[in-house]
Amino acid sequence: MERIQKILARAGIASRREAERMMLEGRVLVNGKVADQLGFKADPLKDHIKVDGKILFRPEPKITLLLNKPKGYLSTVKDPTGRPTVMDLLKGVKWRVYPLGRLDFDAEGLLLLTNDGDLAYQLSHPKFSIPRTYWAKVEGVPEKKELIRLKRGVMLEDGEARIVSAHILRQMEKHSWVEAAVTEGRNHLVKRMFSAIGHPVLKLKRVGFGPIRLGNLPIGQMRSLTDEEMEGLKKLIAVRTRDERRGTIEDRR
């Protein structure tokens, strides 16, 4: 809920002072009632606001969703060949959102979708180095020196890549589960890195994106990010932005 004069000013109708004058003159209606008190508040997304008989445009709310993507779905809005996409799972979402980055067709787990272009840019651009955390089922059991090699960097066909962190979660006789975090979104990056050290990925699940965790959300289900989660993302972006600016200044020196 916001004061009417603030809503009108943000919508470009008038300055706050001018909006207050319009209210006192009885020119503003909220849900059919004259809003002639300066302390009057409304919800710009839900309430019916009229100024001089004209309906105030309702801005589209910025939303960010967390989806537990199943295997067999493309992380895109539409596929020309008709394969299922994550959009088929968004039942009841009336706002048009877009996948933030990609998660392999045969991978599952945490996928963010949003209609906030600024947020999408900040979470996707390599310069912000937002970590993505995965659980990878791989052939064999990587030795400590092999995981260190991944952290130091391996050369792939599209350039060098490195893992931020990696450790064994569980090991069996013929395979193991490894938790690994990367800060890039290149295609099949985790799979290609483990293949480079001789441990092909058999199954891949994303469990974290920055401070956001998948938790126990059922496969194929979605939810909105909480206020706390959004605040965590904003704080991380602010830190990364500050670090990037400092790096630029140091480079200039």
Stockholm file with secondary structure:
# STOCKHOLM 1.0

chainA/1-253         MERIQKILARAGIASRREAERMMLEGRVLVNGKVADQLGFKADPLKDHIKVDGKILFRPEPKITLLLNKPKGYLSTVKDPTGRPTVMDLLKGVKWRVYPLGRLDFDAEGLLLLTNDGDLAYQLSHPKFSIPRTYWAKVEGVPEKKELIRLKRGVMLEDGEARIVSAHILRQMEKHSWVEAAVTEGRNHLVKRMFSAIGHPVLKLKRVGFGPIRLGNLPIGQMRSLTDEEMEGLKKLIAVRTRDERRGTIEDRR
#=GR chainA/1-253 SS CEEHHHHHHHTTSCCHHHHHHHHHTTCEEETTEECCSTTCEECTTTSCEEETTEECCCCCCCCEEEEEECTTCBSSSCCTTCCCBGGGGCTTCCSCCEESSCCCTTCEEEEEEESCHHHHHHHHSGGGCCCEEEEEEEESCCCHHHHHHHHHCEEETTEEECCSEEEEEEECSSEEEEEEEESCCCTTHHHHHHHHTTCCEEEEEEEEETTEECTTCCTTCEEECCHHHHHHHHHHHHHHHHHHHHHHHHHHC
#=GC SS_cons         CEEHHHHHHHTTSCCHHHHHHHHHTTCEEETTEECCSTTCEECTTTSCEEETTEECCCCCCCCEEEEEECTTCBSSSCCTTCCCBGGGGCTTCCSCCEESSCCCTTCEEEEEEESCHHHHHHHHSGGGCCCEEEEEEEESCCCHHHHHHHHHCEEETTEEECCSEEEEEEECSSEEEEEEEESCCCTTHHHHHHHHTTCCEEEEEEEEETTEECTTCCTTCEEECCHHHHHHHHHHHHHHHHHHHHHHHHHHC
//
